[in-house]
Amino acid sequence: RKDAAGNRSVEAQVDVPGTPEEVWNAIATGPGISQWFVPSELEGRIGGTAISHFATDGSMDAVATITA
């Protein structure tokens, strides 16, 4: 979707059965995200880097900084 300022965003909802710890590991760690999304690396700290690999050759990597 696109907001009034022209910024685009994507929102998704995924039901993940499990304990709170299992769900946290699935959504907040590189190995966990890699199990249900795309291969990912994540430094689990504020200021850390999150990388999602959408192509095997690195041509479509999404790189983000963890802010919260």
C-alpha positions as CSV (number, residue, x, y, z in Angstrom):
1,R,0.0,0.0,0.0
2,K,1.0,3.6,-0.4
3,D,0.6,6.3,2.3
4,A,-0.2,10.0,1.9
5,A,3.5,10.8,1.7
6,G,4.1,8.3,-1.1
7,N,5.8,5.7,1.1
8,R,5.1,2.1,0.2
9,S,4.7,-0.7,2.7
10,V,3.8,-4.4,2.8
11,E,1.9,-6.0,5.7
12,A,1.5,-9.7,6.1
13,Q,0.0,-11.9,8.7
14,V,1.2,-15.5,9.3
15,D,-0.2,-17.9,11.9
16,V,2.6,-19.7,13.6
17,P,1.6,-22.5,16.0
18,G,3.8,-23.0,19.0
19,T,5.0,-21.7,22.3
20,P,5.9,-18.0,22.6
21,E,9.6,-19.1,22.5
22,E,9.1,-21.1,19.4
23,V,7.2,-18.3,17.7
24,W,9.9,-15.8,18.7
25,N,12.6,-18.0,17.2
26,A,10.6,-18.3,14.0
27,I,10.2,-14.6,13.5
28,A,13.2,-13.1,15.1
29,T,16.2,-15.3,14.2
30,G,17.9,-15.9,10.8
31,P,17.5,-19.7,10.9
32,G,13.8,-19.3,12.0
33,I,12.9,-16.9,9.3
34,S,14.8,-19.0,6.7
35,Q,12.4,-21.9,7.6
36,W,9.3,-20.2,6.3
37,F,10.4,-17.2,4.2
38,V,13.7,-16.8,2.3
39,P,17.3,-17.5,3.4
40,S,18.0,-14.8,6.0
41,E,20.7,-13.6,8.4
42,L,19.9,-11.5,11.4
43,E,21.9,-9.8,14.1
44,G,19.4,-9.8,16.9
45,R,20.1,-6.4,18.5
46,I,19.2,-2.8,17.9
47,G,21.5,-1.5,15.3
48,G,22.0,-5.0,13.9
49,T,21.7,-6.0,10.3
50,A,18.9,-8.1,8.8
51,I,19.5,-9.6,5.3
52,S,17.0,-11.5,3.3
53,H,18.3,-13.3,0.2
54,F,15.7,-13.3,-2.6
55,A,18.2,-14.7,-5.2
56,T,21.0,-17.2,-4.8
57,D,23.5,-14.9,-6.5
58,G,23.0,-12.0,-4.1
59,S,21.5,-9.8,-6.8
60,M,18.2,-9.3,-4.8
61,D,19.3,-9.0,-1.2
62,A,17.2,-6.9,1.1
63,V,19.3,-5.3,3.8
64,A,17.8,-3.5,6.8
65,T,18.9,-2.1,10.1
66,I,17.1,-3.3,13.2
67,T,15.7,-0.2,15.0
68,A,13.5,-1.7,17.7
